[in-house]
Every structure is written in structure tokens, then in C-alpha cells.
């Protein structure tokens, strides 16, 4: 039954996101190592499926490793200098630029070929006007350039025909001079120019996960513990969602904690986070960093709340709000397993409706995923109750966040103390600062209603 309900919920989420983003522009910046993976054909089938079902797809292929190989094959040395945002970029000389073009367009052609195999037409076009970087810190960058303009009219004409534009890492000046332009810069510029709803950064890194990288304490506290179907402490590499401000804090934390890192892995992740941050500040509402080798990662990230990667969002993704009458079925769905297991006392829909002003819900992209209540029991004391969370979201620490919200609500209501009655979750509440208290410490109204058969323990927090 639980498995069936999970499948139904996933279907509901898929329809929700289909309706929300159909017709939106989505830019996919896909690193070259992903194209070498055995799972690349499945990724392209998924992108073709999106294009067929009304999503406006733009692809920006990365070609750095392909260019490295071609230049090595022809005996051309390739050095790096400093580009936009102090990021390292290839110094592309006059001898190298023809081979850079060859590698870039060959890589782009692979995307067009796989899309054609799924009966989706693609166009590789001159969509980027570029200008040279010139001399940077005394180094002539020669044929290395940056984006001067995105030809949005041309791209939109292609999209309106139901085709997929593919933008290789080559731009041309108004006089026709070719420039090697970093694909990060192209992806950022085209996302901003087209008002993309989403930018996908598809690499072999797959974003950041708890437990694998140093995170600021504020994010660890927010996301590191789970609650639902019982309570458990987790540090299982779960994926996270970040605001731009949190992303900036993560970048700073990574930089400080890994100042001596020489593996090359961490800087790549930092570049992806920095690109995501720049895209967010340029107006892209959601940026997703996913592992292109994971089958179905794009679909899972796009069509489910949980996703499959790291998301940086500027719109309203999650919020705690008051309960509405329309939320009652969701509240019962969340609390029924816990009521059956004896973790929560039984409350009917009518009882919840009667006290609905005391309840709050945790909403993720329009779906209720957790709930809780604060009942005023008199004598300056409030009872926190009915805390439940969707077990599918065990890594997002919804229970802790609901309880924290209710504690702040109690403070605003000038309560001096909050308490809980629990039979199995005492350890978890202790991690939140609650301490065991006597039944006699409860306000008189609650003492009279205390169930001596259930024998719940009392845990309280002084405010």
C-alpha cells in the first residue's frame, strides 16, 4: 500500500511540474565527459522526450576535453589564462582555433545525431556574437573570447518550429572572426537572454551532498536530521536545495576548508556552484546541478520534489504556512501511519478542522510534506503536537524545521514554555533542547486530560 501511494504521489508531482513548466525555456549545459559515458544515449532520449512534450530545450555542449585531445593529436600546446570572473580559460592561438572549431562542432554534431535518432530535429547555428578578451594581465588571449550578444530572435525561431538549438563553444565577431568562448559563459548568457526558467548543469560531479562536503552550520542544522514515520538522525549524502545566499556561504565554506586541495575535483564543483550563483543573480529562477551518468536524473530533477541533484532557487520553493481546509486530506495522509503506530494520538478530520488555526504545514512546490500544531494550554504554556513528515523527504529535516517554527510562534505569542507528550521520540526532542519534566508541571487543563494508560513522557523547553 505504501509503495502504491508513493507511486501515485510521484505521478501527481509529475503532472504538477508538467503543467507548471510546459512551454518554458530550459538550458542544458552538458560537459563533454558525460557524452563519453554509456548512459549518454538515455540522457538524450530524455531530452528528446521533453522536447516532444512541449518543453523548449536549448543545449550548450562542453568540449574542453575534446579540444584537449585534438590539440594534443596535432601537437599544439594549450596554456590557460584568466578569464571572466577570474576563472581559468584556454589561450587559443591562431594555429589552434581551426582545431578548436573542429572539436567543438564535432561534439555538437553528436547531440544533433542522438536527437535525430529520437525524431527530434536540432540546429547547430551561429547563435553567439563574440568579442575577444584581448590582453589580460599582460597575456594576449588571441582567439579566446566572451559573449557579446546572443541572437535570441534566431534561437526563438528554431524553438517555435519545435526544434532544439545547439550552441557550440564558438562565437564570431561582426566581421566573422572566430573565438573560443567558454561554454559556461554561453550557457549563462543564453539563459539570461531567453529568460530561461531553468538552467541544468549536467556533469559527472552531480552537485553536492551532505556528508561529502563541508557545509555552513546553518545548512547542516536545517537539513541534517529527518523526522517522519518515527525519528532518525541521518547523514547519508542526501541532496540539498539552496538559496543564492546559502550557495554563496557554501562556496566560502568550501574555499576555506579545502584551501590545500590539489585533486582538481573540488575546483570543478566550485566552478559549477559559482556558475549557478551567477545564473541565479541573472534572473534564472532555478539552477540544477545533476550527474549526467545517472539514468533518468533529468526527469527526476524536473518532475519530482525530491529531485536528483543540487538546486539553487530564487523563487518560492518551500515554505511553512497556516493550514487551509483543503490541506486536510494531506494532513491525514501524513499522520495516519503515525497514529496507527501509536506515535501520535488519533485526531479526526473534524477535530483538526476545529483547531486548524493552531496547525501549520510545510509546503514544497505546492505539495504538503509535513505538519505540526501548537496548542495554547494556558498558564503561558503551549503544547507542540501532531508533528509528522513525509518519509520520502527524510533527508530534508522537515520535522526539525516545523518544531523550530512552532517554538518561534510560541515566543511571539509570549508563551514562557512549550512541551510535548511523547512515547517514542524523546531522544529526538532532547537534541532540540527539550528536557524531561514531571506530569505535575503541565498546566492544569492538560493535567486533567493526561492519559494515564498511554503514559506519555513529558518533555519541555523553557523559552
DORO-821989 format. One record per residue: residue in one letter; y, x, z of N, C-alpha, C, O in turn. Coordinates in steps of 0.001 Angstrom, whole numbers, plus 500000, padded with zeros to 6 digits. Each point is the difference from the previous one (the first is absolute). Layout:
N
aYXZYXZYXZYXZ/...
This chain:
463
x498792500832500000501208499168500000501255500864500000500929499741499235/x499108501293501624501154500881500054500221500697498675501137500158499556/x497758500269499799500095500661498706500567499054498955500822500399499175/x498741498354500858500505499011499045501485499765500204500759499932499034/x499662499940502229501410499798500291500833501184499531501105499818499487/x498373501392500684500718501190499551500197499963498495501077500328499501/x497880499271499773500114499917498549501019498948499591500778500213499071/x499218498653501623500965498939499698501419500492500255500901499743499202/x499300500965501909501326500524500309500475500980498937501174500003499630/x497907500832499879500362500943498952500399499281498719500930500420499312/x498371498503500370500339499212498810501380499381500161500800499996499064/x499475499482502126501315499424500259501095501049499837501038499739499393/x498718501448501157500983501070499878500227500363498537501137500209499578/x497782499864499648500116500366498591500869498994499253500865500396499218/x498919498307501010500811498984499347501464500113500432500915499836499193/x499286500449502105501366500135500515500747501110499272501137499808499568/x498226501353500294500671501129499363500106499812498486500969500445499385/x498040498897500017500082499699498576501243499147499722500759500271499069/x499429498720501735501140499101499827501319500716500275501003499751499332/x498984501136501653501238500666500406500474501039498998501198500109499742/x497866500666499682500400501148499184499740499841498505500323500900499225/x499104497981500355499762499799498571501325500078499236500984499364500378/x499024501414498558501213500181499219500870501142500477500980500344499340/x498681500260501807500778501114500532499640501292499279498892500164499490/x502076500747500484499750501332499455499388500877501073500498500064501124/x498423500609498526499344500936500913499806501325499281499408500055498922/x501093501005501684499910501334499402498875500770500668499902500038501227/x499250500576497955498870500789500507500190501451499587499888500343498824/x500400500503502157500057501436499759498627500565500381499618499971501170/x499654500536497855498591500370500202499826501495499749500210500481498886/x499407500240502150499834501450499892498825500359499097499029499252499884/x501086501918499477498978500418499048498604500126500605499044499581499348/x500770500978501878498635500105500541499278498660500064498771499964499934/x501960498937500193499364498675500012499337499716498656498946499365499950/x501666501104498958499433499746498668498707500767499773499218499648499116/x500548501398501671498790500811499868498860499475500852498871500477499886/x501408498551500963498990499460500899499097499008499260500473499297499107/x498224500631501250499097499040499349500443498545500155499607499142499209/x501211500580501810500438498625500211501216499599499192500449498857500089/x500098502066499119501207499695499232499840498787499076500921499188499923/x497951500653499371499860498801499151500124498695500770500512499015499469/x499019500966501794500097498775500800501454499725500377500433498847500021/x500320502216500277501424499835500282500707499390498795500820499094500152/x498864501398498658500656499488498811499592498557499701500805499218499495/x497959500435500813499586498597499836500792499086500924500368498887499624/x499894501597501593500776499199500945501444499836499526500576498919500122/x500011502155499338501360499897499484500046499074498786500953499241499828/x498025500823499341499927499095498845499893498556500465500619499106499422/x498591500670501627499862498649500545501341499474500493500330498836499776/x500440502012500891501321499586500471500913499643498834500725499005500044/x499231501820498913500840499737498827499622498690499328500864499281499497/x497850500411500495499537498758499367500376498762500794500112498910499440/x500084501253501869500230498834500859501466499827500388500314499329500983/x500578501280498239501409499691500173500845501022500732501191499770500207/x498227501354500191500790501052500636500530500942498915499310500296499025/x501916500161501164500652500868499013499822501450500456500681500471500912/x498398500214498438499544501324500425500699501097499205500086499936498774/x500417501082501948500555501201499381499261501198500584499837500095501216/x499715500821497926499217501154500459500770501290499739500517500224498905/x499547500622502126500595501333499892498904501007500339499709500215501177/x499676500409497809498902500940500280500518501356500477500950500548499439/x498421499976501587500258501375500395499204500935499099498905499655499557/x501641501523500172499317500912499071500071501452500458499711500907499219/x500667499324502023500217501381500441498773500870499788500101501084499426/x498757498459501024498778500822499895499580500169498542499492501055499618/x500718497913499568499676500108498566500899501031499329499547500781499164/x501722499215501206500936500983499446499623501404500451500031500941499207/x499608499200502078499550501311500509498865500551499146500004501171499622/x499030497976500080498818500431499250500357500411498579499509501014499504/x501341498205499842500374500310498622500804501298499941499754500843499137/x501196499320501767500800501227500001499131501224500298500195501068499419/x498853498766501484499085501102500290499155500340498783499758501170499705/x499799497803499597499164500198498808500732500809498929499391500801499290/x501929498978500602500778500695498971500748501206500552500864500561499326/x498804499837501894500551501227500553501483499948500315500699501006499880/x499784497830500521501423499842500301500179499896501511499433499115500640/x501355501788499922500237499967501437500907498820500358500889499622499236/x498863499811501942500763498828500437500468500210501425499194499995500930/x502110500190499245500572500183501333500663498698500441500212499086499203/x500107500857502077500623498796500555501340500337500621500191501078500565/x500738497977499321501308500118500615500299498762500821499096499229500320/x502168500576500022500404498876500837500637498912499160500893500264499195/x498642498509500997500530498881499234500757499025500867500583500375501017/x499404498362498575500696498944500730499389499853501387498779499970500152/x502086499937500860499509499833501364499306501227500540499215499902500944/x501061501270498468499412501266500446498486500050499828499326500811500636/x500137498318498500498562500023499745499683501046498935500811500217499100/x498018500445500979499651500997498987499711499358498647499269499013499923/x501299501540499016499748499502498648499702501183499079500444501122500240/x498808498604498721499619501032499045501214500459499179500784499177499529/x499361502127500307500999500551499085499361500028498614499068500765499753/x501439498395499349499373499808498692500800500742498938501094499578499623/x498353501527499900500675500796498990499816499442498603499234499060499785/x501490501542499254499944499538498612498594500152499419499570499175499195/x499723501861501204498644500192499503499033498984500591499023499613499360/x501257499959501864499067499109500692500171498533499616499022499253500015/x502197500311499639500255498569499858499103499311498961499613498857500244/x500028501752498619499092499292499087498637499709500625499405498950499760/x500114501989501039498694499813500636500100498996501154499051499262500266/x502100500713500416500225498992501036499983498611499374499385499078500536/x501292500776498331499999498713499295498574499611499602499594498850500164/x499662502110499318498633499724499563499150499489501162499284499009499857/x500791501659501281499201499596501160500463498647500534499179499159500366/x502137500631499678500532498748500544499595498811499146499577498973500531/x500545501151498160499660498876499127498490499795499895499527498875499836/x499725502219500261498542499851500002499552499222501241499124499139499918/x501485501174501233499673499274501233500387498529499873499233499117500383/x501947500626499084500450498613499837499078499224499060499762498808500196/x499725501874498788499108499336499038498712499526500674499428498985499604/x500122501741501402498781499583500704500199498627500636499095499165499989/x502088500610500561500284498694500601499994498907498941499430498928500202/x501196501349498689500046499021498920498594499685499497499687498847499704/x499475502166500201498630499809499505499192499109500936499312499085499548/x500767501179501759499229499193500947500518498563500060499210499066500140/x502099500747499758500540498647499983499547499249498756499674498815500066/x500306501877498802499540499373498761498555499558500106499608498983499428/x499598501788501308498606499620500203499852498700500756498967499337499900/x502058500284500861500000498718500721500846498958499271500362498970500570/x499949501311498161500765499087499142501415499747500533500519498885499949/x500073502179500555501413499962500395500727501066499195499625501173500031/x501411498423499250500754500944499184500983500784500845500609499456500920/x499546501820498768500944500867500700500857500730498977499599500187498852/x501586500221501583500933500701499119500501501254500694500532499933501109/x499298501213498239500597501246500479501290500179499211499965500191498784/x501166499749501897501268500005499271501016500958500560499788500627501038/x501334499478498249501115500830500422500889499159500913501071499547499597/x498469500251501633500680499099500925500952500718500952500700499352500779/x499331501987499167500779500773500979500994500910499278499621500833499177/x501653498987501149500997500971499543500184501025501109500185499637501162/x499764501622498487500038501068501003501180500920499775500603500023498927/x499710500725502094500970501083499915499434501204500739499209499854500932/x501197501320498650499462501209500605500518500232501402501122499624500338/x498032501007500478500434500363501353500997501147499974500761500196500947/x499229500567497954500934501116499880499569501187500841498812500312500092/x502158500344500517499742501176500839500055499563501464501026499514500475/x497863500666500226499901499593501404499746501242500852498997500695499832/x501932499565501083499876501179500883499773501281499202499212500864500386/x501494499236498498499914501202499186498838500034499027499853500967499252/x499302497978500743498836499961499114500230498987498883500304498837500262/x499550501609498496500126499097498852498718499183499890498922500550499775/x501200498133500385498831499128499966499581499661498568498970499361499789/x501823501064499234499697499870498571499646498561499605500863499123500037/x497875500625499585499611498666499526499488499090501117499284499035499735/x501072501264501483499689499093501116501218499110500232501126500483500119/x498629498220499942501118499077500102499819498953501079499038500030500767/x501897499054499276499953498867500903500381498747499225500497500090498877/x499276498758501707500271498746499306501504499772499900500720500065500996/x499739499666497785501395499643499767500144498489499843500995499417500432/x497996499945498942500035498553499794498602499499499670499224500686499336/x500467498121501130498765499315499607500377498923498985500894499191500247/x498421500804498615500277499001498970499298498692500382498921499678499503/x501728499589501391499383498791500553499795498923498941499012499268500051/x501907500622498988499842498976498963498705500201499225499276499042499727/x500440502190499924498780500303499245498759499697500832499033499428499498/x501000500960501786498850499745500876499783498501500166498868499520499945/x502226499741500259499870498544500193499457499312498755499240499037500102/x501147501456498719499443499405498763498493500189499949499266499095499604/x500280502079500797498555500269500029499315499091501017498960499407499714/x501634500488501481499418499146501040499972498539499568499029499294500271/x502019500251499064500052498601499567498947499673498942499656498836499800/x499845502178499538498917499812499028498628500067500666498974499916499324/x501007500234501996498736500055500721499326501351499934498807500113500282/x501935500912499350499440501347499886500433500863501185500911499643500747/x498428501484499404500255500912501130500726501244499493499442500741499190/x501793499509501268500680501245499649499420501174500787499748499893501201/x500046501214498116499514501225500642501072501065499790500382500288498866/x500101500293502227501108500948499933499515501396500361499871500308501185/x499854500554497822499614501382500297501172500768500595501139499535499966/x498577501634500574501031500763500715500885500797499044500304501167500250/x500104498200498664500873500613499013501187499081499752499829498809499740/x501358501742500342501195499269499631500764500793498960499792501203499843/x501099498114499445500771500682498956501486499759500192500430498938500450/x500334502073499199501452499879500051500462499154498824499211499743499091/x502057499810500897500493499237498846499856500740498676499903499371498946/x500083501960501097499829500782498761498541500212499643499701500596498966/x499375498923501879498577500121499711499309501171500654498815500220499748/x501883500552501094499387501154500660499018499518501056500362499168500832/x498393501336499160499004499548500978500159500705501351500342501180500074/x499400498065500975500030500553501346498738499575500749499516498878499848/x499967502036500958498903499701500913500612499402501270500697500692500743/x499040498022499500500593499293501129498905499660501013498993499407499613/x501162500939501653498969499671500997499682498510499990500900499161499962/x497800500521500073499601498589499943500495499226501224500201498788499924/x499996501902501204500566499328501171501383499448499688500335498878500380/x500476501935498914501351499575499663499983498828499027500817499084500105/x498253500949498951499901498900499039499559498724500702500565498932499764/x498431501175501096499503498821500717501098499385500857500148498779500045/x500618502064500632501090499518500836501073499319499151500467498911500331/x499916501740498572501080499474499168499610498691499321500806499071499939/x497972500846499552499591498776499303499806498858500987500273498848499663/x499263501444501546499853498967501032501356499402500349500139498782500111/x500862502083500062501340499531500344500635499252498839500618498953500195/x499232501583498590500642499396498834499443498622499671500740499117499566/x497963500696500638499361498725499678499974499036501176499549498863499856/x500932501578501315499932499153501186498564499694500386499663498860500320/x499494502160499650498571499809500271499781499446501400500659500407500957/x498405498660499144499626499462501313499156500995500772500024500028501230/x499224500795498037499106500952500638499934501294499197500063499991498771/x499812501110501942499653501287499418498713500461500651499927500123501222/x499058500131497969498735500540500495499956501496499720500145500425498854/x499657500365502184499788501440499863498495500219500129499448499942501099/x499903500306497786498534500068499956499601501464499900500283500659498999/x499056499852502041499644501410500044498619500149500617499282499016500176/x500354502201500148498734500235500700500252500186501493499086500368500738/x502138499382499716500322500113501422499714498686500723499392499988501071/x501052498908498332499705498699500595500846499632501188499569499205500835/x501631501351499272500880499628501097499626500683501299499207500941500009/x501362498585501083499767500589501313499251499011500875500182498787499888/x498980501744500977499186499179500893500169500497501424500176501191500259/x499764497849500654500068500358501412498832500903500355498869499779499566/x501417501224501216498963500922500425499905501228499122499485501032500432/x501014498873498313499930501132499083501281500820499970499979501176499636/x501138498206500747501286500662499912500827499700501243499806498969500644/x501108501921499692500858499745501168500998498890499689500698500053498987/x499366498953501874500927498892499833500937499930501199499603500349501112/x501631499206498681500899499809501147499380499050501010499234499104499646/x501109501104501612499398499211501076500247498507499817499146499180500337/x502035500462499124500319498583499823499007499318499074499651498840500215/x499890501865498759499046499420499045498602500001500596499250499043499807/x500387502006500910498699500028500666499879498842500982498966499334500054/x502084500426500721499969498917500983499933498644499320499370499072500508/x501284500814498337500010498722499301498664499702499357499533498861500017/x499841502178499409498849499756499140498686500552500502498983499823499329/x500984500840501821498806500730500354498929499244500729498913500546500187/x501326498200500251499044499261500804499771498644499386500910499430499398/x497898500046500740499705498705499391499611498986501054499602500359501109/x500519498356498533499655498922500907499517498831499183500689499572499074/x498149499899501241499512498843499261498494499965500071499341501006499735/x500105497851500620498552499911500165499556500898501129498913500578499960/x501957499540501076499801501029501015501082501044499798500872499815499151/x499103501255501588501032501017499915499349501352499813498966500290500602/x501642500539498558499446501336499799501108500975499684500966499660499317/x498890501559501184500904501075499629499429500653498753498806500291499922/x502092499938499077499516500573498754500914501127499545501208499979500234/x498201500981499126500742501046499295499126500388498818499529501133499905/x500263497916499202498937500095499017500477500325498599499297499725499027/x501893500859500856500498500305498675500515498785499262500047500001498770/x500340498961501954500498498795499358501292500294499254500760500898500363/x499472498321498581501191500157499189501187499336500677499837499114500840/x501375501329498781501178499485500681501030499505499000499979500356498821/x500937498800501694501149499491499267501249500545500674500077500037501228/x500900500387497981501178500653500552501281499434499402500035499624498829/x501001500318501973501332499752499481500565501330499491499449501057500309/x501637498908498920500604501275499577500406500878501180499848501221499943/x500667498170501128500391500785501173498789500675500639500074501155500420/x498816498121499649498773500579500555499452501085499084499472501007500473/x500650498792498215499546501012499043500765501293500189499423501087499963/x501881498791500241500826501182500247499551500717501268499953501230500040/x499718498000500996499529500601501254498652500687499803499757501059500579/x499360498347498608498693500604499727500181501324499262499351500993500329/x501533499019498676500248501233499241500492501101500927499552501143499913/x501365498509500966500521500984500948498909500488500946499919501188500311/x499242497881500144498907500363500905499010500916499310499554500988500584/x500095498689498164499074500845499234500567501397499834499298500994500186/x501976499073499463500629501286499720499992500897501232499718501194499904/x500593498225501253500038500780501243498593500424500420499777501153500370/x499277497907499569498654500284500506499210500918499075499027500618500434/x501373499483498298499210500781499048500850501046499293499807500278498816/x501121500289501914500903500982499402499248501191499432500455500620499039/x498374499712501558499250501167499538498874499678499046499187500871499690/x500745497880499831498895499604499124500101500716498657501060500029499375/x497816500550500191499992500719498723498910499481499073499703500641498991/x499698498225501320498893499490499200500464499354498714499224499906499048/x502028499643500896500480499313498811499749498513500028500569499265499192/x498584500266501726499679498573500070501157499220500610500411498969499468/x500105501520501637501055499286500700501269499862499164500571498911499946/x499902502181499385501203499829499185499871498905498952500978499310499712/x497845500515499714499799498939499016500227498637500636500656499143499407/x498816500650501779500191498726500690501474499806500347500533498895499900/x500115502190500508501420499903500312500803499614498763500926499193500093/x498733501370498755500715499647498770499820498528499668500934499341499542/x497854500141500691499764498587499721500805499112500943500566498993499575/x499486501377501700500787499226500955501489500063499670500711499002500114/x499753502177499477501407500136499634500323499162498767501060499378499931/x498031500603499098500199499162498814500040498535500397500848499247499522/x498236500346501353499979498608500464501295499645500712500533498905499816/x499972502011500991501246499756500720501169499867499030500837499111500154/x499224501765498854501078499924499002499921498696499214501027499394499694/x497757500174499980499840498752499256500456498805500843500642499083499490/x499026500934501783500431498923500895501517499926500059500584498917499957/x500042502236500140501460500032500071500644499631498672501171499625499949/x498044500486498964500514499623498678499800498518499710500372499520498930/x499041499751502023499880498565499840498611499466499743499834498792499830/x499145502079500137498625499526499810499508499446501337499954500723500996/x499680497995499026499663499352501270498737500554500634499902500099501223/x499122500265497934498738500482500557499470501167499172499874499918498778/x499824501162501921499409501177499370498637500221500636499877500002501225/x499102500182497949498632500144500481499449501364499591500108500402498842/x499304500298502115499323501276499719498509499758500187499546499708501106/x499690500413497804498577499686500064499171501111499372500506500820499234/x498218499188501104499033500953499445499423499406498719499266499013500044/x501063501582498828499539499482498713498521500144499781499459499411499065/x499863501358501771498550500167499850499222498869500648498814499825499723/x501845499400501143499331498909500701499947498771499105501037499462499611/x497772500103500069499868498864499088500658498754500589499759499641501153/x501066499714498046500653498769500424501184500198500916500524499022500534/x499926502225499671501085500256500953501278499261499604500695499461500861/x499617500512497848501208499312499553499924498515500326500963499422500504/x497896499958499210499853498566500248500035499695501488500608499015500419/x498747501819500379500013499773501452501400500165500567500407499242500881/x500332501742498621501353500218500491500939498881499564500920499631500731/x498845499840498090500891498980499451499698498601500516500919499220500247/x497795500454499919499620498613500248499525499712501420499466498920500252/x500710502006500678499592499718501379501034500545500967500698500968499696/x499400498403501475500909500473501040499615501395500478500866500836500257/x497839499410499860499545501275500547500262501157499050500400501084500426/x499372498684498283500240501030499014498998501133500047498957499906500648/x501384501196498636499100501147499927500770501315500068499426501064499768/x501852498877500545500790501219500020501147499908500979500001499155500896/x500976501719498931501206499993500818501092499242499256500265500275498829/x500362498779501844501080499239499380501309500261500720500056499982501230/x501010500263497990501346500103500530500742498769499486500097499789498791/x500419499410502115500576498714499598501412499831500546500310500441501107/x500539498912498097501366499704500431500220498505500171500999499589500591/x498078499581498898500127498560500176499295499590501292499553500859500761/x500347497849499488499347499519501218498495499952499756499500499107499316/x499794501853501246498544500044499854499323499364501200499028499260499847/x501475501021501339499377499471501196501079499614501008501065500616500051/x498651498363500746500975499567500996499294499169501063498957499393499754/x501640500596501436499567499110501078501027498869500074501202500247500102/x498326498541499847500901498843499969499420498865500845498838500063500401/x501968498892499874499473498848500740498913499277499209499959500069498771/x499175499247501940498935499222499369500580498727499397500832499334500616/x498719500333498170500337498736499358498765499097500014498872500481500102/x501348498239499797498868499066500029498999500301498888498795499824500180/x501699500626498680499102500304498882499073501184500295499023500222499284/x501293500547501790499185501171500352498779499636500839499153500861500241/x500729497897500209498918499636500921498615500350499478499199500548500757/x500477499157497967498670500401499518499748501503500114498882500424500292/x502159500379499476499850501455500111499789500421501449499199500892500280/x501522498465500644499827500331501418498577499698500456499378500794500705/x500123498059498887498626499632500379498994500944499353498994500354500615/x501271500053498157499094500951499328499939501311500766498928500594500119/x502203499866500402500043501270500725499387499890501387499310500914500452/x500938497975500222499594499889501408498590499458500196499381500278501028/x500089498955498015498693499365500185498887501001500319499248499760500945/x500603501359498316498929500950500360500151500539501420499002500217500687/x502242500000499761500223500519501348499756498922501053499542500304501101/x500757498448498573499710498904500923498493499812500127499484499772501094/x499815500325497777498539499876500035499374501121500815498998499788500682/x501583501395499252499463501145500736500462500073501442499613500913500729/x501211498137499692500458499993501379501142500952500283500401500152501154/x500140500503497805501118500919500207501278499224500278500801500407500842/x499397498476498457501156499129500211499525498647500510498898499557499680/x501951499789501120499648498647500409500256499061498818500832500286499139/x498453498603500831500095499094498859501300499202500044500361499409501018/x500328500596497841501192499184499813499860499246498687499650500593498979/x500616498121501035499879499174498806501277500099499174501016500526500454/x498908498959498327501185499978499142501117499202500643501171500363499891/x498468498550500779501006499163500651500686500759501133501216499905500167/x498007500847500609500574500763501100500930501107499479501060500260500570/x498520500376498343500837501051499411501286499395499439501085500551500186/x498787498316499128501164499324499441500999499627501103501211500134499825/x498273499408501290500858499585501109500811501172500551501128499825500462/x498280501377499483500657501188500549500437500974498893500157501195500253/x500034498303498545500200500893498852501239500891500143500048501083499416/x500941498480501343501191500823500190499717501251500829500802500934500020/x498057499078500659499632501170500806499193501025499195499745501103500482/x499856498538498302499148500856499174500826500797498987501071499578499564/x498396501572500085500519500773498868498825500408499127498860500046500462/x501421500248498280498957500453499081500456501281499324501196500254499850/x497833500544499747500260501214499231499646499691498555498841499755499667/x502185500260499474499814499630498602500070501233499117500923500806500114/x498091499336499002499982501100499042500003499411498600499028499379499571/x502074500823499724500141499492498638499624498525499885499279499603499085/x501214499600501844499788498565499930498721499505500626499758498794500019/x499402502110500502498733499607500627500044500301501492500414501087500402/x499159497950500426499970500184501455498765500812500370498873499607499700/x501354501541500961498895500909500322499838500252501494499041500659500401/x501861498841500432499864500164501454500897498983500679500922499455499392/x498791500296501893500803499024500751499983500351501477499223500843500449/x501636498501500285500049500165501450501002499015500565500785499406499260/x499189500420502048500898499035500645500530500564501308499343500801500665/x501862498761499689500605500317501297500362498678500671500910499299499557/x498370500368501513500250498761500742500828500303501247499675500909500764/x501389498329499435500819500141501202499302499274501148499882498775499981/x499650501984501029499267499415501116500858499850501252499475499716501076/x501837500471498797500875499845501144500038501232500878499210500927499825/x501713499077501121500165501103500950500292501320499292499687501071500519/x500920498846498278500345501214499260498821500700499367500100501171499634/x498750498112500226498809500621499438499570499298498709500098498779499872/x499429502020499189499492499471498747498570500422499783499611501107500372/x499595498012499024498607500314499690499856500272498508500373499171499170/x499089501986500500499676500335498609498563499546499747499083500372500732/x500735498822498224498684499405499746499787499810498509500909500179499189/x497851499450500473499621499673498613500302501131499023500355499743498850/x499510501500501593500218501136499105498744500198499152498914500229500531/x501241499682498161498862500151499084500502500608498706501147499789499607/x497992500962499734500360500621498726498819499962499057498844499997500423/x501460499974498308498970500013498967499255501331500062500628501049499850/x498054498946500366499262501271500106500039500833498724499766501207500051/x500525498170498798500113500778498764501183500957500053500067500961499232/x500873498770501685501203500811500108499968500858501257501023500250500639/x497777500188499691499788500719501257500803501283500094500308500448501104/x500041500157497762500728501265500051501499499858500114500697501011500075/x499835497767499940501448499829499968500605499664501355501205499770500102/x497963500200500946500507499851501352500856498749500192501039500049500658/x498529498848498774500779498770500082500063499469501429501030499469500416/x497876500668500343499972499505501368501029500683500875500725499336500741/x499349501987499181500976500747500798501424499560499633500859499855500871/x499371499941497859501351499656499557500384498579500433501154499737500339/x497871499357499646500259498645500499500337500050501499500979499398500440/x498213501316500327500237500086501447501354500655500276500746499539500863/x499575501537498408501292500644500183501155499054499718501010500013500704/x498836499159498253501035499019499674500153498983501131501118499642500372/x497758499897500172500046499010501071500596500570501283500681499295500744/x499059501987499510500600500645501174501515500030499855500728499710500949/x499747500648497841501449500025499773500587498597500090501115499825500491/x498146499180499042500458498617500109500136499601501469500957499325500379/x498079501098500447500072499703501434501228500648500633500664499389500836/x499636501839498768501191500667500535501272499231499615500893499802500823/x499169499773497919501182499259499539500139498676500740501108499507500212/x497741499918500182500025498752500760500170500244501503499884499085500815/x500393502175499521500297500401501378498817499786500945500182499713501183/x498644500425498297498818499992500870499868501362500652500364501016499408/x499124499007501789499857501261500732498582500557499917499745501139500392/x499331498041499091498598500412500012499235499210498937500250498810499805/x498817501857499508499074499293499121498583500321500458499743501072500547/x499356498005499227498616500221500401499056499426498948500384499174499171/x498378501289500889498943499476499147498780499708500871499790500631501036/x499422498410498525498698499740500601498951500384498975499992499480498884/x499125501430501495499050500515499019498638500218500636499886500275501194/x499086499596497978498637500268500454499431501273499383499113500620500586/x501384499784498235499385501153499323501005501026499477499591501077499565/x501695498627500464500960500894499349500875500772500981501073500477499631/x498480499647501600500837500646501006500339501448499659501123500443500242/x497928500296499202500256501406499676501142500130498997500856500876500116/x499134498230498898501040500069498970501373499680500585500983500667499677/x499090498322501176501284499662500594500506501114500917501207500190500146/x497867500542500468500420501139500821500700501052499151500929500652500477/x498642499529498260500674500969499123501419499567499678500820500817499582/x499474497907500609501347499491499747500866499999501256501143499544499973/x498310500968501123500774500086501229499719498906501005500592499998501080/x498521499066498601499650498938500953499125500588501108499226500929499772/x500912498514501424499194500446501126499353498792500660500576498912500029/x498211501290500505499277498893500620500772499473501206500565500763500784/x499442497926499340500734499347501085499130498915500617498996499589499417/x501391499956501755499244498957500700500339498628499437501099499770499496/x497935499326500600500237498622499575501160499396500787500767499194499473/x499350501203501786501065499473500845501394500371499499500985499381500403/x499108501622498721501309500410499489500485499103498868501148500095499567/x497958499026499956500392499092498935500965498953500531499955499669501185/x500922499800497960500870498912500452499155498796500414498878499827499524/x501660499361501346499226498907500601499389499081498955498848499586500130/x501919500094498836499494499101498964498730500551499371499057499252499744/x500913502061500005498826500607499364498855500142500988498835499872499621/x501480500391501636498930500123500989499222498696500116498779500012500152/x501921498874499776499334498708500107499058499743498819499021499265500134/x501273501341498709499185499787498794498954501099499800499226499956499045/x500753501026501855499090501131499817498543499532499998499582499262500892/x499647501168498103498603499600499833499124500951500816499801501154499622/x499678498345501501499186500846500869498619500251499433499313500924500434/x500265498268498601498705500227499352500120501135498975499128500864499910/x501950499119499331500215501032498974500298501357500651499611501041499471/x501080498944501674500280501191500798500710501096499187499644501177500072/x501354498410499166500782500980499218500723500967500927500426499633501095/x499706501606498449500784500986500738501460499855499624500340499622498879/x500515500687502081501445499902499775500559501407499788499764500906500799/x500965499250498130500695501269499731501474499683499759500325499086499243/x500557501663501395501421499673499954500828501227499628499585501142500193/x501588498583499271500946501058499628501360499599500556500533498940499671/x500024501931501184501320499745500567501062500362498956499936501059499375/x501028498058500449501037500215499012501302500459500628500981500226499291/
